[in-house]
């Protein structure tokens, strides 16, 4: 699912009505952004429950802060920033070592006729997610917002409140380090199974 078009006429109308206290307009606005916010936070932390909780908390905080909303960033990007910060705060307090087992069980029970293929795909996904979570927080946030959130450098800069040059350098570092970690992981697996 793609991120809703930033500052579209529909979003602007919903936002104006929500700022005036229209809860239904806010609900519709939140519904447009919610799946993308959950997806980005999930990619950041690898925990479906944390992603859902952070997204819900972000939309609650956004509602309470809506009267002071400044239209520098599109609404969805603003909520991204709130949700990412909530998730990072939780991760700083309590590291999550396990990947989402419920998601894995759902994949195995899904429509795929080949459980082995599902298992292999999940193993690969787990390795990538583990490597992403091993990145330093700043690099991880930039990578996730770019690759999974589809944000531009300027949007990431605005979302994380860092200079665009920092976004580019962190993204370059994250991609390079991720490739190295996955290459090391593959070499280790080949050594073990050789």
Phi and psi in degrees as a GROMACS rama.xvg file:
@    title "Ramachandran Plot"
@    xaxis  label "Phi"
@    yaxis  label "Psi"
@TYPE xy
-87.3236  161.858  UNK-2
-72.1983  137.02  UNK-3
-57.0737  147.179  UNK-4
-55.1659  121.155  UNK-5
-64.6071  139.843  UNK-6
53.5399  32.0624  UNK-7
-67.3069  163.143  UNK-8
-59.4216  -39.2585  UNK-9
-62.4201  -47.5937  UNK-10
-61.7151  -43.1383  UNK-11
-61.4524  -41.3784  UNK-12
-65.685  -47.4284  UNK-13
-60.751  -42.3098  UNK-14
-63.2635  -44.8599  UNK-15
-61.1012  -42.9494  UNK-16
-67.4791  -39.439  UNK-17
-65.5131  -40.9402  UNK-18
-61.2026  -32.3948  UNK-19
-78.5421  1.77687  UNK-20
100.78  7.77503  UNK-21
-77.6804  103.66  UNK-22
-65.564  -35.486  UNK-23
-64.4211  -41.8905  UNK-24
-63.5036  -40.8995  UNK-25
-64.5326  -41.8933  UNK-26
-59.8135  -41.0782  UNK-27
-67.8918  -40.6759  UNK-28
-62.6722  -45.0982  UNK-29
-63.8128  -40.3391  UNK-30
-62.3357  -33.2953  UNK-31
-66.3829  -34.0913  UNK-32
-97.6158  -25.3814  UNK-33
-52.0968  -52.1402  UNK-34
-59.6523  -39.8053  UNK-35
-67.4558  -38.3785  UNK-36
-65.4849  -44.9969  UNK-37
-62.0514  -43.527  UNK-38
-61.1105  -45.6142  UNK-39
-65.0093  -44.5205  UNK-40
-66.4567  -37.6828  UNK-41
-60.4743  -43.8321  UNK-42
-64.9282  -28.1863  UNK-43
-73.2307  -40.3058  UNK-44
-114.161  -19.6795  UNK-45
73.7022  15.5926  UNK-46
-127.921  111.191  UNK-47
-61.4221  -40.607  UNK-48
-66.7082  -42.3325  UNK-49
-62.779  -40.3352  UNK-50
-62.1586  -45.099  UNK-51
-62.7822  -46.8926  UNK-52
-62.307  -44.2119  UNK-53
-64.5109  -40.5168  UNK-54
-64.6848  -45.7959  UNK-55
-61.6462  -45.9264  UNK-56
-61.3044  -39.7596  UNK-57
-62.3148  -42.5361  UNK-58
-70.1669  -31.9934  UNK-59
-66.2181  -47.1917  UNK-60
-62.866  -40.3161  UNK-61
-61.2319  -41.7835  UNK-62
-61.1802  -43.7635  UNK-63
-69.488  -27.9196  UNK-64
-97.2597  0.356028  UNK-65
-57.9965  -38.122  UNK-66
-59.6363  -26.3036  UNK-67
-97.6648  8.61485  UNK-68
-59.771  129.226  UNK-69
-104.054  131.831  UNK-70
-81.6304  31.425  UNK-71
-65.0398  -39.1025  UNK-72
-118.131  147.169  UNK-73
-59.0484  152.431  UNK-74
-52.2861  -48.5827  UNK-75
-61.6712  -38.3103  UNK-76
-66.7638  -37.3964  UNK-77
-62.5831  -43.4425  UNK-78
-68.7656  -36.3431  UNK-79
-52.0509  -50.1521  UNK-80
-58.7247  -45.5082  UNK-81
-62.6692  -47.5004  UNK-82
-64.9266  -42.5536  UNK-83
-61.718  -43.6676  UNK-84
-63.9517  -39.9285  UNK-85
-61.9601  -48.7082  UNK-86
-62.4299  -43.0351  UNK-87
-64.0607  -37.9726  UNK-88
-61.2471  -44.0963  UNK-89
-64.3088  -43.8384  UNK-90
-64.3399  -34.5767  UNK-91
-65.7119  -37.6242  UNK-92
-76.9712  -36.1128  UNK-93
-146.866  101.27  UNK-94
-65.4302  141.404  UNK-95
-100.684  114.394  UNK-96
-92.4634  -23.2698  UNK-97
-100.936  146.184  UNK-98
-82.9051  168.545  UNK-99
-70.2435  100.008  UNK-100
-70.6752  -31.4159  UNK-101
-62.2186  -40.7112  UNK-102
-62.6062  -40.0544  UNK-103
-63.4582  -45.8389  UNK-104
-62.4142  -40.3523  UNK-105
-63.8298  -38.4555  UNK-106
-63.6961  -44.4628  UNK-107
-64.6469  -34.8679  UNK-108
-84.0825  -3.37444  UNK-109
-70.0515  -162.928  UNK-110
-83.3739  -3.73399  UNK-111
-67.2575  130.478  UNK-112
-77.4738  -11.3046  UNK-113
-119.19  94.6912  UNK-114
-57.4672  -32.4848  UNK-115
-64.2804  -41.5072  UNK-116
-63.6435  -40.4904  UNK-117
-63.3718  -42.5314  UNK-118
-62.3576  -46.4442  UNK-119
-63.1922  -44.2314  UNK-120
-61.9066  -40.9757  UNK-121
-66.0695  -40.6817  UNK-122
-60.3636  -44.347  UNK-123
-63.7888  -44.4155  UNK-124
-62.0023  -41.3984  UNK-125
-61.5172  -42.1116  UNK-126
-63.3574  -42.8263  UNK-127
-64.9332  -46.3409  UNK-128
-61.9737  -41.6377  UNK-129
-63.0984  -41.7888  UNK-130
-65.7393  -40.453  UNK-131
-62.2721  -44.1475  UNK-132
-68.6715  -19.5702  UNK-133
-80.431  -12.9232  UNK-134
-69.0066  152.294  UNK-135
-58.1053  148.272  UNK-136
-49.2535  -48.2999  UNK-137
-63.8782  -43.1202  UNK-138
-68.0108  -40.2235  UNK-139
-62.0954  -45.853  UNK-140
-61.4267  -44.504  UNK-141
-63.2239  -45.7344  UNK-142
-61.1768  -46.2076  UNK-143
-65.0431  -44.7511  UNK-144
-64.2911  -34.1366  UNK-145
-77.5465  -52.2701  UNK-146
-80.8472  -36.5434  UNK-147
-103.253  -28.5992  UNK-148
-90.5677  -17.9097  UNK-149
70.5615  20.9738  UNK-150
-79.6251  148.564  UNK-151
-76.7868  169.739  UNK-152
-58.8242  -42.7474  UNK-153
-64.8493  -38.5171  UNK-154
-67.761  -38.8353  UNK-155
-65.5269  -42.7515  UNK-156
-56.1584  -46.1839  UNK-157
-68.3061  -42.4238  UNK-158
-63.4381  -44.5127  UNK-159
-94.9583  -4.12854  UNK-160
57.9962  49.9048  UNK-161
-131.633  156.969  UNK-162
-64.428  151.238  UNK-163
-59.1353  -35.9462  UNK-164
-62.2232  -36.9626  UNK-165
-67.6929  -38.8951  UNK-166
-57.747  -48.8102  UNK-167
-63.3592  -42.8918  UNK-168
-69.906  -38.8231  UNK-169
-67.1648  -37.787  UNK-170
-66.2991  -42.5597  UNK-171
-61.8526  -45.7482  UNK-172
-60.237  -46.5891  UNK-173
-61.9788  -44.7199  UNK-174
-64.6422  -44.0931  UNK-175
-62.9941  -47.9156  UNK-176
-65.3929  -38.7358  UNK-177
-62.7008  -44.4295  UNK-178
-59.8521  -43.4867  UNK-179
-61.8973  -45.5231  UNK-180
-64.7523  -41.1184  UNK-181
-69.5092  -35.7789  UNK-182
-64.8873  -43.9814  UNK-183
-62.26  -41.8771  UNK-184
-63.1497  -43.5477  UNK-185
-63.5091  -43.1976  UNK-186
-63.1977  -39.9141  UNK-187
-64.4857  -42.1014  UNK-188
-64.9171  -41.1397  UNK-189
-64.2156  -38.147  UNK-190
-65.5024  -43.2496  UNK-191
-67.252  -41.5673  UNK-192
-93.6424  7.08411  UNK-193
